[in-house]
Structure formats: structure tokens, C-alpha cells
Amino acid sequence: MSARTGLLRGLCLHHVSCSAKQLQQQQQQQRRLLNHFISRDPTPAVKGQDAPSPPQFTLAVKDNIATTGATASSTTTCASPFLTSYRSPFEATIVTQLRARGAVVVGKTNLDEFGMGSHSVHSAFGPVAQGPDDDQGQGQQVCASGDYEGEARSAGGSSGGSAVAVACGEADMALGTDTGGSVRLPAAYTGVVGFKPSYGMLSRHGVVPYANSLDTVGLLARSVGTIADLLVGAGGLWAEHDPKDPTSLSPAARARCASGREGYRSSLTAVLKGVRFGIPLECNIEELDPRIRDAWSASAEALQQLGARIVPVSLPSTRHALAAYYVIAPAEASSNLAKYDGIRYGTREDHGGSAGAEIESDAADGGVLYAASRGRGFGDEVKRRILLGSYTLSSEAMDNYFIKAQAVRRLVRRDFDRVFALANPLHEPEAFDLSDLPDSVAMENKFGPTEVDFLLCPTAPTLAPRLADVAAQQQSPVDSYMNDVFTVPASLAGLPAISIPVQVAPEAAEGPGRETGSGAAGLQLIGQFWDDARLLAVAGAVARALSEPT
């Protein structure tokens, strides 16, 4: 063995390797269980006079958020073969903050590899699923053969494991990451509450990055109040700046943003009467499931009967938001994933499972040191996004794709700023052309249409599909990307958004006693930047008005 090869083999020992056989055994064991956890810890039961202060609550952590300790949940795998047993030397700031508030981590949840996917099926540990119309938290079972039992449905992605852990009652709260809807979409599919805060409010330190300018730590729970108490209550997370995260707003910026908002300095009681909800006309797309459209319309009517004002609004640039997102996010991902080469991060092994032997075979494979390691270490969806991002950043394509996508992103943010009554504290007001608006938008006066407090729209255009259909690739990658059409605009603009469950009528299927689709969908509320406190208060009131638990 050459000195160079020996040195490279030594570098590989920075990360604990896992043979292909061991990974296969982990995958088979995972398929026999509820597939929402990758690793689990025993949950301590503390009651009565021995109860600690602050009160404890159970927390599930998405497995792309770093945790430390001597327990099983101290690994951070990102559901990738590259990091099957990686242990971070430090813990994510958000986990440390929640531990200080009484959180007890019960495990790390399954996800799409590196957070890339809409159904939590692109995982080295097998797909996440939920049982059909499962309201009792029994979840689903995946057979040892990998087949899906009965009508098991998608849990959404990429934070599907976190959503199922909350829906099953195995965690009081779960952490996820939301890049283009990865917290809100699983919340809609599983019937729980999913919240994406304003960009820069919660620390991203210790979160494995997908797209840095879009990634946001999100929270999932069975009630809006559980999230609100931690975020904006006394000693809320909103006020904590993290100097380790360059995207975390400074204390001065937080104070300035909060000074023009309600609910941060004092308690806020939400009253729906007089609240203006905007109904984006662009969300009434042809692909929208009729049952979701009916639930959306019925919810708006119910709010109107309670004294809220329903106002049609137009966000013209959001038609191009999805295309812009799938240029920007893969471009950033291709850069972030460059370090996973089996030398700095990840494992290196040959087809026979002999760690270190891959170094020589890589060198023989076209002379590229890490070609084979990256080829086998990444899943198909991750490879697809790396290739897409690398192309859009190439010299001949950057001007036509990446630069134009960034321009669309600015237009999307401007559209939101135009319809909201509150100003965006990070940007100066911009003028807009009234001729860009459709005729269906009524003018309040000569200055323009009515401004609103919040936007009300569906979280996803469809109900949770059957996992068997997803596995059979009845949905193309583009079809899967379409699931993010309603969640991406808020992510591009960095705005707070929350998905709350709303019941929909099941549709009869062929055969006696059968129905298609689950009985829950998601209703999304979007607020102006740093209006998180009022958004959570109003979302709780809306959930109560629609007879959902809070």
C-alpha cells in the first residue's frame, strides 16, 4: 500500500464506517417497525412531586439536525448511506435551547435523504408511511419484503418522520426543517400542525444544510398553542440570537422588528372579527383536489360568518415561484453536498464491504478519487438535484436560470409586501403597477386594492397519495415537485407560515365499503415577516373556529 493511500485511509477513520451488509440489516429491521424513527431512546416517565421544572415534554428530532450524547439518538445520518453512523461533535443550537426548556429527546426521525423529497421515501432506512385514515396513532407497517400493507399513505416530506411521530402521540413536539414546505406538507398529510417561522428567527447552527438561503427550522405539534408557548411566550425563542449562525437576526434587528408587531412584548388574545384574510387567486389551480377546494371555500365562509373579512388578492409572480425554487435550491444543494466524498465526510467501501479498498478502485475508475463513493453514497433524488444544480450554476446556464430565478424571488417577495397591510421591516416599500392585477381584484381606492393581515390557502393541492402509487412511480419527479406549489412562495420570501388540519369529505372508491383519500388536509396561513406571534394567535383561533384541536 502506498504512503498516499495509507494517508487517505487514515482520513477515512474520522467517520465510523458501516458495511453494506450492516446497512442492509438496519434497513430490514426498520421495515418491520413503524418507519418514522431512525434511532430511538427510552422515554423517562417523571410525574407527581418529582416532576422537574420547567415541565418536561418529549421531543423528536429530524435526523438532519445534530444531537450529542451517549444514547442511540446521538447519530445524525440525514437518512443517507454516506452518514449511517456519523456522530456530530456539537449539538444544534435549537436542540440545546429546547432541552433548557424541558425537552426530552426520544429519537431521531426518518426523512428524505438530506431533506430532498416530498414523500419521505428517498431514505436509506426505508420509506415513512401512515396508515389510511389513522386517527389513533397506530401508524403503518411496512412488510419485511418492502411491500406496503393495505392502503398505507405518504406521510409527506421531507419531515415525514417528525410528523408521524407527533400524529402517533410518540412525541409532544417534533423538529423538522422547512426549505420549500418540508414541515407544512407532512403536517397537512398527517393532520397535525406544522409551523415555519420567519427566516432568521430560529438558529440553523447544527442543521445539515440543503439550501442555506431557504432552510428554516420548523416545529410540529398537535396544537397551535404548544408551538406558540415556546416561540413567543415568556422567554420565547424569538428573542434568542445565535452568534454561531450567520443567518440569525441580531438582537438589535429582532427588537426593531418586534417593535412594530403585536404579541411579543405582551400576551395577545386573537379575535377573528375584523381580521382580513386574503384568498390568493393563483392558488385556485386546475390540479387542486375538489375536496380540498371545497374545504378551503367552506373554511373561508365559516371565518366570514365569525366577522372576518375575506378579500380576493392577486400574487402574479407566484406562478413562477415553483420553477424559481427548483433552480435556486438545487444550485445551493450542489455546493453544500460537495464535501460528501468519503474523505472529509462519509464512508468509503467497495462492493464487498471492505472499508478502505475503495480508495484504489476510485483512482482506477477514470482517475477520480471519489467518483465511485459519491455514485453509491447518494440516492437517485439527491443525484438528480446535484446534477440540476451543477448545470444551473455552469457558465453557459447561470444567466438564463440562476440569475433569473433570483429575480423571480424578488418579485415574489414584492407581491407579498404589496398585499400585506404591515410593512416588511427588512425592505423599503416598493411601488407597483396596478395594471399587473387581474380584473377580479377590486380596488379599495385609487391607491390600490384592499391590504390584508394574512393569506389563507391550501397547504397542498392533493391529499396524501398511496405509497404503493408513489413506489410504482405513478408520480414523476415533476409531479412530486408540484406538491410544493403552495408552500414554496412563503419560503422564497422568508415569511412565517403555518399549516393547520381541516377535515375533508372522503370520496367513494370502487368496491363496497371503500374510500379513497384521508379525511384530513392542510389549511395554510401566511403572515408578513416577523408577524409570527400574531400569526400563531390567529391560527389558534381559526383552528378552534373550524372545530380542530388547539
MARRONU-518711 format. One record per residue (C-alpha): x negated, y, z; residue in one letter. Coordinates in steps of 0.2 Angstrom, whole numbers, padded with zeros to 4 digits, always signed. Example, Ala and Ser with C-alpha at 12.3 -4.5 7.8 and 13.67 -1.06 7.14 Angstrom:
2
-0062-0022+0039A;-0068-0005+0036S;
REM end
This chain:
550
+0000+0000+0000M;-0007+0017-0005S;-0010+0031+0008A;+0003+0041-0001R;+0016+0028+0000T;+0012+0025+0018G;+0014+0043+0022L;+0031+0043+0014L;+0036+0028+0023R;+0032+0037+0039G;+0043+0052+0035L;+0057+0040+0032C;+0057+0035+0050L;+0063+0052+0055H;+0080+0044+0052H;+0086+0027+0058V;+0089+0016+0043S;+0104+0005+0041C;+0103-0010+0029S;+0116-0013+0015A;+0122-0029+0025K;+0124-0019+0041Q;+0134-0006+0032L;+0145-0019+0024Q;+0148-0027+0041Q;+0153-0009+0048Q;+0165-0007+0033Q;+0173-0024+0035Q;+0176-0020+0054Q;+0183-0003+0050Q;+0195-0010+0038R;+0203-0021+0052R;+0206-0006+0063L;+0215+0010+0061L;+0203+0018+0050N;+0204+0036+0057H;+0189+0034+0068F;+0171+0030+0063I;+0165+0029+0081S;+0174+0030+0097R;+0171+0032+0116D;+0181+0026+0131P;+0194+0039+0137T;+0192+0043+0155P;+0208+0045+0165A;+0207+0059+0178V;+0223+0063+0187K;+0230+0069+0204G;+0219+0078+0216Q;+0203+0073+0207D;+0209+0082+0191A;+0195+0094+0186P;+0196+0112+0182S;+0198+0118+0169P;+0211+0104+0164P;+0204+0091+0153Q;+0210+0087+0136F;+0205+0074+0123T;+0196+0079+0108L;+0192+0070+0091A;+0178+0077+0081V;+0177+0076+0062K;+0161+0067+0058D;+0153+0081+0049N;+0152+0091+0065I;+0136+0087+0076A;+0138+0080+0093T;+0125+0074+0105T;+0124+0062+0120G;+0121+0043+0123A;+0138+0037+0118T;+0144+0030+0101A;+0151+0047+0095S;+0134+0055+0096S;+0130+0050+0077T;+0135+0061+0063T;+0137+0051+0047T;+0148+0063+0036C;+0155+0046+0030A;+0140+0044+0019S;+0128+0029+0016P;+0114+0042+0017F;+0118+0046+0036L;+0126+0030+0043T;+0116+0031+0059S;+0109+0049+0059Y;+0109+0057+0076R;+0108+0076+0077S;+0095+0084+0089P;+0108+0098+0094F;+0127+0099+0096E;+0138+0110+0086A;+0142+0126+0095T;+0161+0124+0093I;+0160+0107+0102V;+0150+0114+0116T;+0162+0128+0118Q;+0177+0116+0119L;+0168+0105+0131R;+0166+0120+0143A;+0185+0122+0142R;+0188+0104+0147G;+0187+0094+0131A;+0183+0076+0132V;+0176+0069+0115V;+0185+0052+0112V;+0177+0049+0095G;+0171+0055+0078K;+0184+0054+0064T;+0184+0047+0046N;+0183+0059+0031L;+0180+0060+0013D;+0161+0059+0011E;+0153+0076+0015F;+0171+0083+0016G;+0174+0081-0003M;+0191+0075-0007G;+0210+0076-0005S;+0215+0059+0002H;+0201+0054+0014S;+0197+0039+0003V;+0179+0043-0003H;+0171+0036+0013S;+0158+0024+0016A;+0168+0017+0030F;+0184+0014+0020G;+0199+0025+0017P;+0210+0033+0030V;+0229+0030+0029A;+0245+0032+0038Q;+0260+0020+0039G;+0276+0025+0030P;+0287+0037+0040D;+0277+0033+0055D;+0283+0044+0069D;+0277+0033+0084Q;+0259+0034+0081G;+0256+0016+0075Q;+0246+0022+0060G;+0242+0009+0047Q;+0232-0006+0044Q;+0220-0010+0030V;+0218-0028+0027C;+0201-0036+0028A;+0201-0038+0009S;+0203-0020+0007G;+0221-0020+0001D;+0234-0009+0009Y;+0249-0016+0018E;+0266-0011+0013G;+0269+0007+0009E;+0253+0015+0018A;+0251+0033+0013R;+0237+0045+0011S;+0233+0055+0026A;+0226+0069+0016G;+0209+0075+0015G;+0196+0078+0019S;+0200+0079+0038S;+0212+0064+0037G;+0205+0055+0051G;+0207+0070+0063S;+0225+0072+0058A;+0229+0054+0060V;+0221+0054+0077A;+0232+0068+0083V;+0248+0061+0075A;+0244+0044+0083C;+0243+0053+0100G;+0225+0047+0102E;+0218+0065+0104A;+0227+0080+0111D;+0217+0091+0098M;+0205+0087+0084A;+0192+0097+0075L;+0191+0097+0056G;+0183+0108+0043T;+0193+0118+0030D;+0184+0123+0014T;+0199+0124+0002G;+0213+0116+0013G;+0205+0101+0021S;+0213+0104+0038V;+0230+0111+0031R;+0233+0097+0018L;+0231+0082+0031P;+0242+0092+0043A;+0256+0093+0030A;+0254+0074+0026Y;+0254+0068+0043T;+0267+0080+0051G;+0255+0089+0063V;+0249+0107+0065V;+0233+0112+0056G;+0225+0129+0058F;+0212+0138+0048K;+0206+0154+0057P;+0199+0169+0049S;+0182+0166+0041Y;+0168+0170+0053G;+0179+0168+0069M;+0173+0151+0074L;+0155+0146+0074S;+0149+0135+0060R;+0132+0131+0068H;+0131+0112+0069G;+0143+0109+0054V;+0136+0100+0040V;+0139+0112+0026P;+0149+0109+0010Y;+0151+0127+0003A;+0144+0140+0015N;+0155+0154+0009S;+0171+0144+0011L;+0168+0132+0026D;+0178+0136+0041T;+0180+0125+0057V;+0199+0121+0059G;+0210+0115+0073L;+0223+0101+0073L;+0236+0098+0086A;+0254+0093+0089R;+0259+0110+0094S;+0255+0128+0089V;+0254+0133+0107G;+0239+0121+0110T;+0229+0129+0097I;+0234+0147+0102A;+0229+0144+0121D;+0211+0140+0116L;+0209+0153+0102L;+0217+0169+0108V;+0222+0166+0127G;+0212+0172+0142A;+0194+0169+0137G;+0199+0164+0120G;+0186+0158+0107L;+0190+0173+0096W;+0178+0184+0106A;+0163+0172+0106E;+0149+0177+0094H;+0136+0164+0090D;+0119+0171+0086P;+0114+0154+0078K;+0127+0156+0064D;+0124+0170+0052P;+0142+0170+0046T;+0149+0173+0064S;+0155+0190+0066L;+0145+0201+0078S;+0153+0207+0094P;+0155+0224+0088A;+0164+0218+0072A;+0175+0207+0082R;+0180+0222+0094A;+0183+0233+0079R;+0194+0220+0070C;+0204+0216+0086A;+0207+0235+0090S;+0219+0236+0075G;+0228+0219+0079R;+0240+0213+0092E;+0239+0198+0104G;+0220+0199+0108Y;+0219+0210+0122R;+0237+0206+0130S;+0250+0192+0128S;+0261+0193+0113L;+0279+0187+0113T;+0284+0184+0095A;+0301+0189+0089V;+0306+0184+0071L;+0319+0199+0070K;+0312+0212+0058G;+0296+0201+0053V;+0294+0202+0034R;+0289+0186+0026F;+0283+0186+0008G;+0288+0172-0004I;+0274+0171-0017P;+0282+0169-0034L;+0267+0160-0041E;+0270+0145-0029C;+0286+0140-0037N;+0277+0129-0050I;+0283+0116-0061E;+0273+0102-0051E;+0282+0107-0034L;+0292+0092-0027D;+0310+0096-0027P;+0312+0091-0009R;+0298+0102-0004I;+0306+0116-0014R;+0322+0113-0005D;+0314+0113+0012A;+0305+0129+0008W;+0321+0138+0002S;+0330+0131+0017A;+0317+0137+0029S;+0317+0155+0022A;+0336+0156+0023E;+0335+0150+0041A;+0322+0164+0045L;+0333+0177+0037Q;+0348+0172+0047Q;+0337+0175+0063L;+0334+0193+0057G;+0318+0190+0047A;+0316+0199+0031R;+0312+0188+0015I;+0303+0198+0002V;+0298+0191-0015P;+0280+0195-0019V;+0268+0193-0033S;+0249+0187-0032L;+0245+0187-0050P;+0226+0182-0048S;+0230+0166-0038T;+0235+0157-0054R;+0216+0156-0057H;+0211+0153-0039A;+0210+0134-0040L;+0199+0135-0056A;+0188+0148-0047A;+0187+0137-0031Y;+0181+0121-0041Y;+0167+0132-0049V;+0161+0140-0033I;+0162+0126-0021A;+0153+0113-0031P;+0140+0125-0035A;+0136+0128-0017E;+0138+0110-0013A;+0124+0105-0026S;+0112+0116-0017S;+0117+0110+0000N;+0115+0092-0004L;+0098+0094-0012A;+0090+0089+0004K;+0098+0072+0005Y;+0084+0062-0004D;+0079+0048+0008G;+0064+0058+0013I;+0069+0073+0023R;+0087+0066+0026Y;+0095+0050+0023G;+0089+0032+0022T;+0079+0023+0008R;+0081+0004+0005E;+0081-0007-0010D;+0094-0019-0016H;+0088-0032-0004G;+0089-0021+0011G;+0071-0019+0014S;+0068-0002+0021A;+0053+0007+0013G;+0052-0004-0003A;+0062+0009-0012E;+0048+0021-0012I;+0038+0011-0025E;+0054+0007-0036S;+0059+0025-0036D;+0042+0030-0043A;+0044+0017-0056A;+0061+0022-0061D;+0057+0037-0073G;+0044+0043-0061G;+0057+0052-0050V;+0053+0049-0032L;+0071+0050-0025Y;+0082+0045-0041A;+0087+0028-0035A;+0090+0034-0017S;+0102+0048-0022R;+0110+0037-0035G;+0115+0024-0022R;+0117+0035-0007G;+0130+0046-0014F;+0148+0041-0018G;+0156+0044-0035D;+0166+0060-0030E;+0150+0068-0022V;+0140+0064-0038K;+0154+0072-0048R;+0154+0088-0038R;+0135+0089-0038I;+0134+0087-0057L;+0148+0100-0059L;+0139+0112-0048G;+0122+0110-0056S;+0130+0114-0073Y;+0139+0129-0067T;+0123+0136-0060L;+0112+0132-0075S;+0106+0147-0085S;+0117+0144-0100E;+0133+0142-0090A;+0131+0154-0075M;+0138+0169-0083D;+0153+0160-0090N;+0158+0151-0075Y;+0150+0155-0058F;+0149+0174-0061I;+0167+0175-0067K;+0173+0163-0053A;+0166+0176-0041Q;+0175+0190-0050A;+0192+0180-0048V;+0188+0178-0030R;+0188+0197-0028R;+0204+0199-0037L;+0212+0186-0026V;+0207+0195-0011R;+0213+0211-0018R;+0230+0204-0022D;+0232+0198-0003F;+0226+0216+0003D;+0240+0223-0008R;+0254+0213-0002V;+0250+0214+0017F;+0256+0229+0027A;+0240+0228+0038L;+0223+0234+0030A;+0209+0222+0029N;+0196+0228+0041P;+0181+0222+0031L;+0185+0231+0015H;+0191+0249+0009E;+0208+0250+0002P;+0209+0247-0017E;+0221+0254-0030A;+0231+0243-0041F;+0241+0244-0057D;+0260+0242-0054L;+0261+0236-0072S;+0252+0220-0067D;+0268+0215-0057L;+0282+0204-0064P;+0299+0212-0066D;+0306+0201-0052S;+0296+0211-0039V;+0307+0225-0033A;+0299+0242-0030M;+0302+0249-0012E;+0297+0266-0018N;+0287+0275-0031K;+0271+0269-0022F;+0275+0250-0025G;+0284+0235-0018P;+0288+0231+0000T;+0272+0226+0010E;+0274+0210+0021V;+0267+0204+0038D;+0265+0186+0032F;+0266+0174+0017L;+0277+0159+0018L;+0274+0145+0005C;+0272+0126+0005P;+0256+0118+0010T;+0255+0105-0003A;+0265+0103-0019P;+0269+0085-0016T;+0272+0073-0002L;+0259+0060+0004A;+0257+0048-0010P;+0255+0029-0008R;+0237+0024-0005L;+0239+0010-0017A;+0243+0023-0031D;+0228+0033-0026V;+0217+0017-0026A;+0223+0012-0043A;+0218+0029-0049Q;+0235+0034-0055Q;+0229+0052-0049Q;+0215+0058-0060S;+0202+0069-0051P;+0210+0084-0058V;+0227+0078-0051D;+0219+0076-0034S;+0212+0094-0035Y;+0229+0100-0039M;+0234+0096-0021N;+0224+0111-0015D;+0233+0124-0026V;+0242+0132-0012F;+0228+0131+0001T;+0214+0137-0010V;+0219+0156-0011P;+0218+0159+0008A;+0201+0151+0008S;+0194+0161-0006L;+0200+0177+0003A;+0194+0171+0020G;+0211+0173+0028L;+0219+0164+0043P;+0232+0151+0038A;+0242+0138+0047I;+0252+0123+0041S;+0267+0118+0052I;+0278+0102+0049P;+0295+0104+0041V;+0307+0089+0038Q;+0312+0085+0020V;+0325+0073+0014A;+0319+0056+0009P;+0323+0051-0009E;+0331+0034-0013A;+0320+0022-0022A;+0324+0007-0032E;+0330-0008-0022G;+0341-0009-0007P;+0336+0000+0009G;+0320+0008+0002R;+0315+0026+0001E;+0300+0035-0006T;+0290+0048+0002G;+0288+0053+0020S;+0300+0063+0030G;+0288+0077+0034A;+0280+0091+0023A;+0270+0106+0027G;+0275+0124+0028L;+0261+0136+0026Q;+0260+0154+0034L;+0246+0165+0029I;+0241+0182+0038G;+0229+0196+0035Q;+0211+0195+0040F;+0209+0194+0059W;+0228+0194+0062D;+0226+0176+0069D;+0234+0180+0086A;+0250+0187+0078R;+0250+0173+0065L;+0249+0159+0079L;+0263+0168+0089A;+0274+0169+0074V;+0270+0151+0068A;+0276+0145+0085G;+0292+0155+0084A;+0295+0148+0066V;+0292+0130+0072A;+0305+0132+0086R;+0317+0140+0074A;+0315+0125+0062L;+0318+0113+0077S;+0300+0107+0076E;+0289+0104+0092P;+0278+0118+0098T;
REM end
